[in-house]
Amino acid sequence: MATIAKRQRLHEYIDIANNHDIDDLLTYVENSMKPVEAPYNKWDDPEFVAEMEARVKALEDGTDKGRTWEEVKERARLAIKAKSAK
C-alpha cells in the first residue's frame, strides 16, 4: 500500500473514531514516536561503581570479612523458612 493510501486510511479511522479511540490512537502514535532509550547499564552509573569499589576495598583490607557460599545459602534457607512459618 502506498504512503498516500495509508495516510487516507488513517484519516478515515480518525474521522469515525469515538473519543476513547482517539485517545488510544494518540497515545499509541506519541509513544511510537519517542526515541528508544538505551537500557540501564549499572557499570555506567558512577554511584553503583563507587559502591562496588567500596565493597571490594572493604573485603580486601579486611574491614568486611564477607560470607562463604555455604553461609549465604544457609541464611537464604532460614529466611525462606521464617517467611513460610508466618
N, C-alpha and C positions, 0 to 999 in steps of 0.2 A: 504494500500500500504506500502510495506517495505521501510525502510530508503534508502537502496541501489537503489531501483527503483525510489524513489523520487529524489535522487541525479542525477541519469542518466537523468531523465526527465528535471531537472533544467539545466544540461549541454546541453541538446538538445535545450532548449529555448535560452540559451546564444549563442550557435553556430549559430542559424538562426536569432537572433535579429539584428535590424539595430542600428545605433549609438544612436539614440534618445531612443530606447527601453532599450539599455544597460545602458544609464544614469539614466533612470527611475528605472530600476531594482536595480542598485547600490544604488541609493538614498533610495529606499524602504528598502533594506536589512540593510544599515547602520543605518537608523532611527529606525528600529525594534530591532536592537542590542543594542541601547543606554539604559542605565539604566533608569528606570522610576523615575522622580523627584517627591519628595513629594510636594503636593500643598502648596502654600504660606500660612503661618499661622501668621496673624498680631500680635498675642499675644506672638510669639517667637521673634518678631522684637524689639530690645531694643529701637530704635528710636521712634517707634509707641507707645510703652508702656510709655516712658518718656513723650511724648506729651499728652497722655491721663491723666497721673498723674498730669501734669502741669495744664491741663484744669480743672480737678476735684478740685485741690487745689485752683485755681482762683475762682471757684464757691463757695467753702466752706468758703474762707476768705473774700468774697465779692468784690474782685477785678473785677470779671466779674459777672454782675447781671443775665446773662442768658436771655432766652426768654421763654415765655409761648408757649404752643402748638398753641393757637389761633394766637399769633404773627407770628409764623413760617408759619402757613397756609396762613395768610394774605400776608406775604412777597412773598410766592410762587405764590399766585394768581396774585399779582401785577407784578411779573416778567414775568409770562406767558402772561398777558395782554399786557405788554410793548413789548414783543417779537413778539406777533401776530399783533401788530399795525404797525410793520415795513414793 
